[in-house]
């Protein structure tokens, strides 16, 4: 169990450090940054879906995967749908008036903190099942967090915060993943079976993020050449998750 704690805490600290990725954007022009995000989003979408269908679901199926587990996935998707609708509703109303832009920054911070908290839960639950699944989940989370944190950083700057303040609060938001991981490890340390509900919830979050947030962004590209490059990076993301099977 001590190894699970070590691996999990190291993983969530790495994920938290991703919140400082905004530093690399300081010297990039808009077009260059947009190009990098374009590839990261494609890669991230493939990695998230690859993690679910190559690692999470097969791990769950080794014990049992039936109607109850399917309902766990559906419950997770519904929860994330409600959370995203709430955040989008607040952002839409906040952007109608310039004086409320700053308040939308705080809402964004709340949403990002909650998301990072769930990331910690996902990673801890995965390491409780196996080191391989934990590594796969960590990679998938990191790949998703990079474009998200760059976007988060941009929102904070746009909302009136200085670059230093935005980076600092982004880091604090990222550290909530540590809290989520510790809670899971403390309450699940005596479990004899893998935490099926948490794994399903984690898988649901990856599916929802990939299909509702990332894939729609990819479909905005209509050029044939860029679409092919986009698809290639999507496949590379899936292949990366598949290559982790050799670690088992």
N, C-alpha and C positions, 0 to 999 in steps of 0.2 A: 504493500500500500504506500510505503514511503516513496517508491519509485514513481508511482502514479502522481503523487503530490509534486515531486520534483519536475517531472515532464510537463505536467499541466501548468504549473506556475511559470515555468520557463516559456511555454508556448504563449500564455496570455500576456506575459511581459513583452514578448516579441510583437504580438498583435497591438499592444498599447503603444509601442514605439512607432508603429506605422502612422499614428496620429500626427507625427512630426514630419510626415512626407511633404507637407506644404512648403518646407524649406527649399526643396528642389525646384519649385515653381518660381522662385524669386527672380531668377535670371533668364527665364524662358519667355519668349514672345507668345502672343495669343495663338497663332497658327501652329507653332511647334507643340504647345501644350495640348491643343485640340487633337493633334495627330497622335500624341502619346496616349491620351484618354481613349481614343478610338480603338487602338489595339488592346488596351487593358480591359476595356468593357467586353470585347469579344472573348478574350482569354478567360476572363473572370466568369462569364456566363457558362462556358464549356466546363470549367473546373468545378463550379457549383453543382451543375447537373451530373457531371461525372462522379463526384463524391457521393451523391445520393444513390445513384443507380449502380455504381460499382462497389461501394463500400457500405453505406448505411443500411440499405434494404437487404443485401445479402447477409450482413451480420445479424440483422433481426430475424431473418428467415431461418438461421441455423437453430434457433430455439422454437419460434412460432411466428407466423405471419398470417393473420386471418382478418375477419371483419373488425374485431376490436382494434387491431393495429391500423387498419385502413381508416377507421374513425378517428384515431389519434392524429393521423396526417391531415384529415379534413378539418379537424378542430384547430390545428395549428395554422392552416391556411386561412380559415375564417378569422382567427385572432389577428393575424398580420394584415388581413384586408381591412378590418375595423381600425387598427392602429394607423395604417397608412391613410385611410380616408379622413380620420380625425386630424392628422398632421397636415394633409393637403388642404382641408377645409380652413384650418387656422391660417395657413400660409396665404391662401387666396384672399381671405378677408384682411389679412395683415398688409398685403401689397396694394390694396385699394387706396390707401392713404400713405403718403410719404412719411408722416410722423410716426407711423406704426412699424416702419421697417426695422427699427432697433428692437422692438418687442418680438418680432419674428425671429431675430437672432437667438433670443433666449429659448424660444420654442424649438428652434432647430437644435440647440444644445441639449435640450431635454430629450428630443427624439433620438439624437445620436447616442446619448448616454444610455438610454434604454436599449438601443440596438447593440451597443458594445456589451452591456450587461448580459444580454441574451447570447452574444458570441461566447462569452466566458462559460455560460451554461452548456452551450453546444460542445465546446472543446473539452470541458471536464467530463461530460457524459461520454464523449467518444473515447477518451483515454481510459475510462473505467472499463470499457469493453475490450480494447486492445491498443497497444502502442501504434500499430499501423493505422487503425482507424483514427486515432488521435492526431497523427502526423498529417493524414489526408485532410481532416477537418481544419487543422491549423493552416495548411497551405491554401485551402479554399477560402477561408476567412480572410487571410492576408491579401490574396489576389482581389477579393471583393472590396476590401477596406481601402486599398490604394486609390482607386478612382473616387470612391465615396469621400475619403478624407480630403482629397484635393478639392472636391466640390464643396465640402463643408468649410474648408479654409477660405474659399472664395466668398461664400455667403457671409462669413463673419467679417471679412474685410469690407465687403459691400455694405454691411450693416453699420459700419462706423468704427469698428474696433481697429486698433493698431496691429501691425503684423506680429509683434511680440506677444500681445495680449491674446490674439487669435490662436497662436501656436501653443501658448500656455494652457488656455482653456480647452483646446483640442486634446492636449495630453491628459488633462484631468478627466475629460469625458472618456478617453480611451481606457483609463485605469479602472473604470467601472466593470470592465471584463474580468478583472482580478476578483472583484467582489462576487460576481456571478459564479465564477469557478470555485471559489472557496465555499460558498453556500452549498453547492452540489457535493463537493468532496466531504464536507462535514456531515451532511445528512444522509449521504449514500454510502458511507464507509462500511456499514454493516450489511449491505445488500449482498445476497448470494447470487442473484441473477442480474444481467444487464438492465439498466433503467430504460425499459422499452418506451415508456411515454416520453422521456426526455429525448431519446434518439429520434422518435417519430416527430417530435416538435422541432428538433434541429433540422431534420430532413425537410419538413414542411417549410421552414424558413428559407432554406436554400432554394427549393423549388419556386417558392413565391417570389423571392428576390430576382431570380434568374428570368422567370417567365413574365413577371409583371413590370419589372423596372429595367432590366438590362436588354432583353430581347427586343422590346418595342423600340429602344434607342437604336439598335442595330438595323431595324427595318427602315429607319429614316434614310439610310444610304441606298441610293438607286443606281449608282454607277456600277458597271459590270466589273471593272478591274478592282475597285475598292471592295466590292461585295465579295469577290473571290478571296481577296486577302483577309477580309473579315471572317469568312467561313474557315479559312486555313487556321487562323488564330483560335477560333472556336473549337476546332478539332484538336489542336495542340493542347488546349486546356483539358479536354476530355482524356487525351492520351497521357497527360501528366498524371492524372488520377489513376489511370489504368496501370501505369508503370510502377506505382506504389505496391501493386500486388506482389511484385518480386521481392518485397521486403518481408513478406509473411513467411 
